[in-house]
Amino acid sequence: MHSKIKELIIRGVDIAAIVLVAGLVMFFLLLQGVVLSSVVNAWRMDTYLPSIIGIEAVFLLFSLVWAPLWCLVHYRKRR
């Protein structure tokens, strides 16, 4: 009886964690899409680029290149 309740609670916590992580990933992808469209539109305007575009470009470089590489390296170390 106790083991069934424990398994049910653990399964519920696992499902809640999966939903939370999936939601955070979707929010992060939405944020990257907004920033990417802002940077591309600013570069296409052929006008003065404000400094925020540079910060957004660095954010995109970090989030699209370095963060996935870091995750892959640490995942491979765990295996």
N, C-alpha and C positions, 0 to 999 in steps of 0.2 A: 504494500500500500504506500509506504513512504517512498519507495524507489519510483513508483509511477508518478507520484506528485512531484518528486524531484526532477524526473525526466520532462514532465510537462512544463515546469517552471524554466528549466534550462532551454527547452525548445522555444518557449515564449521569449526569453531574453535573446536568444539567437536571432529569431525573426525580427524583433524590435531593433537589434543592432544592424541587421542587414537593411532594413527599411531606412534607418537613420543614415547609414553610410551611402545608400543609393540616393537619398534625397540631397545629401551634401555634395555628392558627385554631380548630380543634375544642376544644382545651384551654381557650382563652380564652372560647369560647362556653359551655362547661361551667361555668367559673368564674363568668361573669356570671349564669348561671341559678341557681347556688347562692346568690350574693350577692343577687340579685333576690328569690328566695323568702324569704330571711332578712329582708330589709327589709320586704317586704309582710306577712309574718307578724308582725313586731314592731309594725308600724303598726296592724294589726287587733286586737292584744291589748288595747288601751285601758289600758295601764299605762305606767309610767315607761319612757322610751326611753333606753337607755344611749348613751354617746357613740360607741361603735363603729358604731351604726346611722347616725349622721351621717356618719362616715367612709365607710361603705359606700355611702351615698346619693351622696356626692360622687364616689366611684369610679365609680358607675353613670352619673352625669351626664357625667363625663369620657369614659368608655369608650363610651357609647352615643350621645353627641352630638358632643363636640369631636374625638375621634379620627377618626371617619369623615369629618367635615367637613374636617379637616386633610389627610387622605389624598386626598379629592376635589379640594381646592384644588391640592395639589402635583401630582396627576396631570394636571390641566388645564394647569398651567404647563409640564409636560414636552411636551405636545402642541403 
